[in-house]
Amino acid sequence: MSKASKVEISMNHILGINENVSNKGFYPGHVVEAPSEPGHTGAEWQREVKEAIRTFEMLEPYLSAFRLGEHEIGEIKEAIRQKGIKVPRRYLEDLIASIQNDLERTQIGNFILPRLDKPIADRTRDTTTFLDKWSVDNNPRKGLTRMYQDRVLMSPTHDCMVHCTWCFRDMGVGLLTVKELESIFEYIRKDGRITDVIITGGEPLLISDRRIDYILRSLRAIDHVDIIRFHTRIPVVLPSRIDESFVRIVNQYKGKGKPIYVVTQYIHPNELTERSTDAVYRLVENGIYVFNQAPVLRGVNDDQETFNRLLKKMIKYQIKPYYAITTIIKDGQNSRFYVPFEEVQSLVNEYSSRFDGLGRPTVIIPVMGKKMSPSQLKQEMGETGAYVRNTKSEIWKGTK
């Protein structure tokens, strides 16, 4: 299938074109009929999705802000030809408007502009950081990953709002059908040990309000599910999606002992724009607590000043730094961002020696695509002093 065809299918999923019977009434882009806060209507976020930058020609007018040479522009054009691009226009414009010096210009250019990548020559550090191409997730159902006894990750969609240049996953499209979602709920319903459900993706908040309501209603009907988490980058890149309608839906399904959390991914302090922090505050003032987990990336947030500024700014805007993640690398795709574990640990320790402990994140070493036993995880934690975590390597691959 060509890139153009994939883009077209993805847009159809998001905007509700060509709905099928199994998804009838729940297709992405369908907004619950309810009054919305001025400036934050469902139509606005859908329009932003539709107008996202998807070609070099759409990106080209913005490149002058990064003061690039002809060779660099040519490399970006070739990277887009090979890998594609997807960036919300207003997110990019907000980032460009936030640039105050050449360091920020370079850092933002490093993570927002696609580049060609080369494999790392020396892989002697550790194998858990590098994604094994033969990794297979433990997926008991399509769209459901289980690495731990008490929690599962469900991925209702494969689509993302941004094709993040540092991501180790391949771009994809797709949406679980109602039948597939019901299979997931049945699996969770039968296992009382599952108390925590993480709704991830892809980008879970690209699905419609009506489908979000359906998922939350189904999970809350399972008594042993206490915690629900959205793992999303939407507050960062598409803050108009966090509108009154969305907040109203989430509010129906949280209560004492039944929290709903939003875990997002700010990687640079300039991403905490006015629009983005407004969206976070809209969540927080409604009792929906926001955490942040993000990779440490070479040339983006791996210097101490930028790292400190990111953590302090998140705390200011009521976002709890949760995880600082050792970069997950797929050679030839995102190798240029690699930061060894020791450097990540040093950044966190230096921050903690100077500032309040509220901003200290836990350092994570992800173990991709394989399940480690509790004893193995404990041994790794003892040796590294960091939290070693099982996590998924792909979205829907490895399904049994």
Buried (B, 14 or more C-beta within 10 A) or exposed (E): EEBEEBBBBBBBBBBBEEBEEEBEEBBBBBBBEEEBEEEBBBEBBBEBBEEBBBBBEBBEEBBEBBEBEEEBBEBBBBBBEEBBBBBBBBBBEBBBEBBEEEEBBBBBBBBBBBBEBEEBEEEEBEEBBBBEEEBBBBBBBBBBBBBBEEBBBBBBBBBBBBBBBBBBBEBBBBBBBBEBBEBBBEBBBEBEEBEBBBBBBBBBBBBBBBBBBBBBEBBBEBEEBBBBBBBBBBBBBBBBBBBBBBBBBBEEBBEEEBBBBBBBBBBBBBBBBEBBBBBBBBBBEBEBBBBBBBBBBBBBBBBEEBBBBBBBBBBEBBBBBBBBBBBBBBBEBBBBBBBBBEBBBBBBEEBBEEBEEEBBBBBBBBBBBBEBEEEEBEEBBEEBEBBBBBBBBBBBBBBE
